[in-house]
Amino acid sequence: MTQLTQTSSALSETTSLTCGELLVQWLEYYGVETVFGIPGVHTVELYRGLPSTNIRHVTPRHEQGAGFMADGYYRASGKVGVCFIITGPGMTNIMTAMAQAMADSIPMLVISSVNKVKDTGSGEGHLHELHDQQGMVSKVALTSKTIWQPESLPTMIAEAFALFNGARPGPVHIQLPIDIIIADASHVAKPPKLNAAATGQADTNSLSLPQVTRSLPNPAQLDLIVQSLKTAKNPVILYGGGCVDVDHDAQRLAELIDAPTFLTINAKGLLLPGHPLSLGSNQSLAAGRAVITEADWVLAIGTELGETDYDVFFNGEFQINGTLVRIDCDAQQLQRPFRADIAVLSDAQMAISGLCSRLEHQALDHQALSRVNEAKQAILKDVTIDFAGQNALLKLIRDEVEDVIFVGDSTQPVYSGNLGFEALAPRKWFNSSTGFGTLGYGLPAAIGAMVGSNLPVVSLMGDGGIQFTIAELICAAELELPLIILLWNNQGYGEIRRYMEEGGLPVIGVNIKTPDFAPLAAGFGAGYRRITDKQQLLAALKTDTKGKQPIIYEIDEADDFLKEIAETVTYFS
């Protein structure tokens, strides 16, 4: 028996409630339903209290996978993903996933162990010791804090959820020294609902926390926006991922203003496919960009106006020349990278609703329909057969599988879909090509999305990217998830290979050996299909989405069937 185990056993016999047990009670109080984690000797005591809660535990095969699962879990469900991570290597492993979540404003609660209080930062070579774990993790989190005594636990959990609900969200890290995890917490405030259940009445001595919400818009600022709109002749609306939970008012506002409307990658679905005012996510294409450049009034809501949404070809030509009105829950973001003429710090839903109520009797006519149609025709002239085929593939799946969610990596169908694909609802399309731009995201994030939503999910992966996190395939098999992994095989890092070739660079390191995915899938307990025909795909989807195992659909980049279906699907639909 190890010294850690001996200490744990001795303390569990003398304490009625450990700090680790209290932690999961508070997590349940805040609505946490799932924890992603890989138990280690430094975190096992976090698991002691889990059976007394309704919290589900999912075991990924790598801590980076845990972070990506928590990320996808939130994006699909709107529920905060939580990770239990060991000291040291566990934290260095998850930091890439935290950086992706930070870049895309995804709430994630990462709870880790750290060495004993007396050993933290000692430099004495203890197991999993880092020089400054908190300082390291703080660079990819909104905040990183240490619980030095059990009494701090309720407040720190409350602070985390206050950040998730009341500000621009992102990852939060809380670490507990391993001797604090097993410390006596029987005297510390318990979640109110648990006390009420035990005593039959609410415990007024328990910590009671108000709900934290984002800022409401200043009515005078909304009036100023409406006033500035009166002189506009060709306004444009830019909706970002910060609007993902906005209701029908998002579409209503576009119609009231009568403005061409663009959606960032994480805002897809706010306007239905084919909506007459929607130009989708084509703001990086020349014709779409021209609509924005020529606008004399631009309303940007819940978007950071970053290059992975507005300049995906990285030519630096995206410009805003008209009056810029910005609405965001992050005060700093209101002035970067484009300075706003009118800046409103506010929750997106409340600001949009307030503008709708002010404009409902204005009867504005900006001839938006003609501008949108003209831009669509210009965009269609530049659509290549490969681009059209990949979007046709995605739309076939979308229309065949009810409520399907697409979760993507950085791969060619994702790049095409980011521009041309239109989702039927918010939270149905997201990927890691935005923001931090990690590889390996698509498979574990899809698992998290399926766990969180209980809806069918398609993971869009390349043969290179999937090798980053292929081990998570067995996690999906273990969970009996009928996850579809649409694998785009271009024999290596195809996008980088093309970049090298076009730039006259030596082609080095990109023509990697690609696995034989059929036996690999079988070894992980997954199914496999080589997709070469439209009808084969549609028939497979009918059965495989109702099964109990993940399945790889491999499509070779050189196949002709995508070109054959390209003419059967309308681009703007």
N, C-alpha and C positions, 0 to 999 in steps of 0.2 A: 504494500500500500504506500502510495506517494505521500510526501508531507502535506501537499495541498489537499489530498483526499482525506487524510487524517484530520486536518484542521476543519474541513467542511463537515465531516461526520460528527465531530465533537460539538461544533457550534449548532448544528441542526437539532441536537438533542437538548440544548439549553435555551434556544430562542423559539418563540412562538411564531415569529414572522421575520424573514430575512429581507434585506433591502432588495435583493433580486426578485423575491416573491411579491413584494409591494410594487415593484416596477411594472410587472405584467398586469397587476390589478389596475394601475393607473392607465396603462395603455388600453385596456379594455374599456375603461370609463370614457376615453376619448374616441371610442369607436373603432379601434384597430381590430381588424378581423384576420389578418394574415401577417406572419413574420417569415422572412426569408433568411436562412442562416445555416452555417456549417458549425456544429458544436465542436469546441476544443477544450482543452483542460482549463483554459482561462475563462471560459464562458459557460461551462456546464451548469453552474449555479443559477444562471438566468433562466434555465429550463425547468427548475424545480417547481415553480408555480404555474406553469402553462396548463397542466391537466385540470386545474381548478377554474380555468377560464374557457371561453368559447373561441379562443384564438387558434387559428390553424397554423401549423408549421410546415414550410416547404424547404427541402434541402437541395440546393443547387450543387454543382460539382466544382465550383470555383467562386470565390468571393466577388469577382467581377460580374459573374452571372447573377449573383444575388442582387447586386446593385441594378443591373439592367432589368431584372425581373420586377423589382420594386418600381422602377421607372415606368415600364410598360403597364404594370398593375394600375398605377395612378392615371396614366393617360387614357386608358380604356374605361376606367370605372369612376374616376374622380375621388377615389379613396386613397389616403396616404399609405404608401408602402413603407414597411419597417424592416430593418435588417439587424440581425445579431451577428457581430463580427469579432473575431479574436484579435488580441493585441498584435502589433508588429506586422507580420506578413499578410494577415487578413486585411489590415487597414491599407497597406500599400497596394494590395490587389484590387480593392474596391474603389480606389481613388479615381480611376479612369471613368467608372460609371457615375461617380459623384460629379465629376467635371462636366459630363454630358448633361446631367440633370441641372447643374448650375447654369449652364449656357442656355438651356431651354426653359428655365423657370419652373422646374418640376419639384414639388415638395417630396422629400424623402427623409425619414428619420433613421439615422445610422447609430446604433447603440453598440458600443464596444467595451471590452475590458482594457485595462492598462495595468502595469505592474503594481505591486503593493505600494501603499502610501510612502513608506520609508525608502522604497527602491526606485520610484518613478524618477527618471532623469539622473540616476546615480552614476551611470557609466560603468557599472561593475560587471556587465556581461550577463545579466539575468535573461532567462528564456524570453524570447520575442521582444527584448528591450530595444526601444528606439531612443535616440537622443532627445527628441521633443515630438512625441506623437501628436499632441494637440496642436502645436505650432504648424506641423506639416499638413494636417488635415484641414486646418482653418483656411488654407488657400483654395480649397475646392468646396467650401461650405459657407452658408450665411453666417454661421457661428459654430465654434467648437468649444465645449465646456466640460469641466471635470466635476463630478459629484464627490466631494471630499468627505462628506458626512451624510448619513441617511436623511437627515432633516431637510436637505436641499432638494431631494428628489421631486416632490410634488410641484415645486415652483419651477424647476428646470423643464419638466415635461410640459407644464402650462406655457412657459415661454416659447417652447418649440412650436406648439400648435397656434400660439398667437402670431408667430411669424408666418406660418402656413396660411392662416385665414385673414390676417390683417395687413399684409404687405406683399410685395412681389415675392413669390415663394421660391424655394430652392432647398438644397440639402441642409440638414442640421445634424451635427455630430455631438453625442453625449457619451463620455467615457466614464467608467467606474473602475477604480482600483480593485483588484481581485479580493482584497480583504474587506472592502466596503460592500461588495456584492453579498457577502455572507454575514455582514454585520447585522445586529439586532435592530429591526425597524418597527417593533411592536408599538412603540410610543409615537410614531410618526403619523400624520394625518392620512386617513383612508379615503378612498373615493366615496362621495356621498351616497351613491346608489347602492353600494355594497353594504354600508352601514344601515341604510333603510331596510334592506332585505333581511338583515340579521336581527334588527330590533323592532321592526314593524313601524318605525317612524324615522323621519329624517334626523340626522345627527347635526345639530347646529354647531357643534365644535369642529366638525370636519371642514376642510378647506373647500370653499365654494367659489368657483371662478366664473366671471361673466363671459359671454361669448364675445369674441373679438372679430370685428368686421372691418373691411376696407373703408377708406374715406368716402364720404358722400360728396357729390359735386356742389360747389358754391353756386347757388341759383343765379347770382349776378354774372358769373362766368358763362353759364349756359345762355343767358340773355345776350351776352357779348358775342358768342358764337353765332347765334341766330341773326344778330344785327350785321355781323361781317358777311354772312351768307347772302344778304340781300343784294349786294353789289356783284356777286359772282355770276359769271356767264357760263363757265364750263367746269363745275366742281367735280372732284373725284373722292371716293372713299377707299381707305386702306384698312381692312380688318386684320388683326393679328391674333396669335394664339391666346392672348389675354382675354379674348372675347369668346373662348370656347364654350362657356356656360351661359352665354347670353341667349335669351329666348327669341321668339319670333320678331321681337322689336328690331333685331339687326336687319332683317329683310325689310321691315316696315320703314326704318329710317332711310335706307337706300331709295325706297320708292317715294318717300315724302320729299327728299332732297332732289330726286330725279338725277342720280349721278352714276356713272360707270363705277363699278365696285370690284376691287381686287381682294383676294383672300390669301394670306400666307399659308405655308404648308400645314401649319398646325391649326389653321382656322378653316380648313376645307370642311364643307358641309353647312356652314352658316347660311349660305344661299343654296337653294336646291339646284341640281344640274339643269342647265338649259334656262335658268332664270334670265329674262331679257336684259337685265342690267349687269349681269355677272360676266366679268372677263377672267374668271377663275384665278389661277395662280401664274398667270403669264406676264407678270410685271418685269421679268428679266429679258423677255423677247423684245425685239426692236419695236414692233407695232404696239405692244402693251405699254412699253416704256414711254413711247411717244404720247400716249394718252395722259400719262402722269406729268411728263415734262411740259406739255402744252396747257395743263390745267392752271387756272388762275386762283383756285382755292382747293386745298387738299386737307381732308379730315382723316387723321391717322389715329386709330384707337387700338390700344393693347398690342402694339407692335414696336419693336426696338429699331425697325428700319435697317436691319442688318443685311450684310452682303449675301448670306446664304438663303435669303428670301428675295432680295431685290437686285442682286448682281451675281447670279450663280455662275456666270461665265467669267467673272473676275476681270472685267475690262474697265472698271471704274467710271462708267458712263452714266450711272443712275443719278438723276438730278431732280430736285423739287424747286420749281421756280416761282410758284404761286404762294399766296398766303398759306402758311402751315399751321393748322390747328391740331394739337395733340392732346389725347386723353390717356392717362396711364396711372397705374397704382404706384409707380416708382418715380419719385421726384427727380432723381438724377437722370433717369432715362428720358425725361421730357425734353432735355436739351442736348442729347447726343444720339446719333452722329449729326443730326440736323436740328438746328435751333428753332424752336417753335415761336411763332408770332403770338399765338394764344395757347397757353399751357394750363391744363386742368388736371389736378391731382385727384383721381377719383376711381372708384369701382366702375368697371365698364358697363355693367348692366344698368346701374342707377343713372349714369350719365346718358346712355342711349335712350332709356325710358324718358328721362327729363327732356331731351331734345325732341323726341317724338311728340310729347304732349304740347310742346311749344310750336311745333310745325304742322300739326294735324289740320289746321284750317288755312294754311298759307297758299296752297295750290301752286307750287313752284313748277316751272317748265323750263328745263335746261337742254332740251333736245338730246337727252342722253342716249336714247335708243339708236338714233342714227350714228352717233359716235361709237357706240359699242359694236354695232353691225359692221361698220367700216373697219374697225380694228380686228374683228373676227375674220373678215375676209382677207385682210393682210396677213394675219397669223397663219391661216390655212395654206396660203401660197408657199410658205416656207416649211411646211410639215414634210419630213422625209418618210420614206416607206418604213424604215426601222422604227422611228419614233411612233408612227401611226400604229404599227403592229404591236408594239409593247403596250401602248395605251388600250388598244382593242382587246388584248389579252386580259388586262386588268378589269375592263368594263364587262367582259363576258363573265368573269368570276363574280363581280359585284352584283350583276343582275341575276345570276344563277343561285347564289348562296345568300339567303335572307339574313340581314343584319351582320354581314361579314365585316371584320376589322382587318385592315392591312397594316402589318408592322414590318418596316423595312430596315435594311442595312444600307451601306453605300454600295450600290450596284446599278447597272444600267437601267433595268425596268423601274427602279425607284427614281432615278434622275428624270426619266421620261414622265413618269406618273406625277412627280412633283410639279411639273408644268401642266400636263394635259389631263390628268385624272381628276374627276369631280366626285366627291363623296356624297352619299345620300343623307348624311347627318354628321354633326361634329363627333370627334373622338373615334372616327372610323378610318383615319389615315394618319400615320405618323412614322417617323424614321430618324435615323441618326446622321443623315447627311446634313442636317441643320446644325448650327451652333458649333459644338466641339468636333463633330464629324468623326466619330469612332467607327472602327470595324469590329464585327463580331456581335453587334447589338441585336440584330434582328431576331435571332433564335431565342435567346433568353427573355428578351422583352416581349416576344410573342407569347411565351409561356406565362409570364406575369399578366399579360392582357387577358389571356383565357381564364386564368385563375380568378381574376378580379371581376370579369364581366359575365362568365358562363355563356359567351357567344362564340360562334365560329370565328376562327382567326387564320389568316394566311400570312406566313412569314416569307418575306422576299429577301433572298440571300444570293450572293455570288459564290462560286466555287472557291474563291480565295478567302472571302470574308468568313464563310462558315467554319473554316478551319481554325479560326481564333477561339471559337466557343462550341465546337462540335460535341464536346462532352455533355452539354446540357440536353442533347437529344435523349439521353437515357433518363433524365429527370422527367421529360415529357412522357416517356413511356411508362415510367413508374407511377405517374399521376393519371395514366390512362386518358390522356388528352388527345382527341382527334385533330391534332394540329396539322395543317397543310404547310409543308415547307416547299415553296416554289423556288427551285434552285436554278439559277441562270449560270450555265457553264460556258465560259469563254476561255477555258484552259489557262488559268492564272489570273494575274491582275490586269485584266483587259483594258480598263480605262486608263491606267497608268502607262501601259504598253503603247496605247494610241498617242498619249501625250508625248512620250519619248520619241515615237516615230515622227510625229508632226513637227516636233521641235528640233529634229536632226540630232537627237541624243543617242548615245549607245544604248541598245536595249539590253539592260542588265538587271537581273533579280526579279523579273516579272513573269517569265515563262517557267513557273514552278510546276512540280509534279502534282497532278490532280488525282485524288483518290478514286477508286472504283466504288461509287456510292451505293450500289446495290448490296454487296456483302457487308459494307460498313453499316448501312441502315439495319440490316438483319442482326448484326452483332449488338446493336444498341436497342433491339426490341422494337424497331420501327419498320414500317412498310416502305415500298419503293415502286415507283412507276417511271418509265421513260415516256414522256409526253411528246407525241409527234402529230397529233390530229385534233381538230376542234371538237369533233363528236366524242372522241376518246376522253378528252378533258371533261366535257360536260357530264358524261356518264360516270366518270370516276368521282366527280364532286358529289353526285347524288348519294353515293354509298359511303365514301370515305369521311365525309363530314359528320356522319352518324355512327362512326365506329368507336373503338376504344384504344386506338394507338395513333401515334404521329406517323406521318407518311411523307416521304420526299417525292416531289414531282420534278424530275430533272428535264430541263429544256436546254438543248444545245443552241448556242448563239447562231450557228450556221443553218439551222433548220428553216425551211421555206414556209411552214404552215402559218407563221405569224404574218408573213407578207400576204398570204391568201385571205386572212381574216381582216386585214387592215382596211379593206374597202367595204366591209360589212358593218362597220361601227362608225357612227357620226362622232367627230372630234369633240364638239361642244355638246355633250349629252351626259 
